[in-house]
Amino acid sequence: MYVQGAVGSATIHLNGFPVEAFVLEKPGGVRVEVDHDDWLRLRLSEGRRVPLRLPGRSDAWVTIARVTEIPPFALLELR
């Protein structure tokens, strides 16, 4: 499980692909803001279970609980 409260911009791996993101770790999950074009390239959707790797950590399986698309960004709630 992730340490709560970590915030920052980093390269993460979502479903095995590197993505630049702004990350906010919070109780019960992770909120990630990614470029909308990157989100479309990933071809993922709400409800999918995918591996997430944050810098310096091993993969953790998360569910894409909610996606809010506001081009040029996509906001992902991961649990």
C-alpha positions in Angstrom: 0.0 0.0 0.0 1.2 3.5 -0.7 2.2 6.1 1.8 -0.6 8.8 2.1 0.1 12.4 1.2 2.9 12.0 -1.3 2.4 14.6 -4.0 4.4 15.4 -7.1 5.1 15.2 -10.7 6.8 12.1 -11.9 7.0 9.4 -14.6 4.8 6.5 -13.5 4.0 3.2 -15.3 0.4 2.6 -15.9 -0.5 -0.8 -17.4 3.2 -1.2 -18.2 3.6 2.1 -20.1 5.5 5.2 -18.9 3.4 8.3 -18.5 4.2 11.7 -17.1 1.7 12.5 -14.3 1.0 14.6 -11.3 0.3 12.2 -8.4 -1.6 12.7 -5.1 -1.7 9.8 -2.7 -4.6 9.8 -0.4 -6.4 7.5 2.0 -8.0 4.7 -0.1 -6.2 5.4 -3.3 -4.3 7.5 -5.7 -5.4 10.5 -7.8 -3.4 10.9 -11.0 -3.5 13.7 -13.6 -2.2 12.7 -17.0 -2.1 14.3 -20.5 -5.4 13.6 -22.3 -3.5 12.3 -25.3 -1.6 9.8 -23.1 -4.9 8.7 -21.6 -6.4 8.0 -25.1 -3.2 6.2 -26.2 -3.5 3.8 -23.2 -7.0 2.7 -24.3 -8.1 2.0 -20.8 -11.5 2.6 -19.2 -13.2 2.8 -15.8 -13.4 -0.5 -14.0 -10.2 -1.9 -15.5 -7.7 -3.4 -13.1 -4.1 -2.5 -14.1 -0.6 -2.5 -12.6 0.6 0.9 -11.3 4.3 1.6 -10.6 5.3 4.8 -8.8 8.9 5.9 -8.8 11.0 3.7 -6.4 8.2 1.2 -5.8 7.1 -2.1 -7.2 3.9 -2.7 -9.2 0.6 -2.6 -7.3 -2.6 -3.6 -8.9 -5.2 -0.9 -8.8 -8.7 -0.4 -10.2 -9.5 2.7 -12.3 -12.5 3.8 -10.2 -13.3 7.0 -12.0 -12.0 9.0 -15.0 -12.8 12.7 -15.6 -11.7 13.9 -19.0 -11.1 17.6 -19.2 -8.8 18.1 -22.2 -5.9 18.7 -22.2 -6.0 16.5 -19.0 -7.5 13.3 -17.7 -8.0 12.9 -13.9 -7.9 9.3 -12.7 -9.1 8.0 -9.4 -7.2 4.7 -8.7 -8.1 2.3 -5.8 
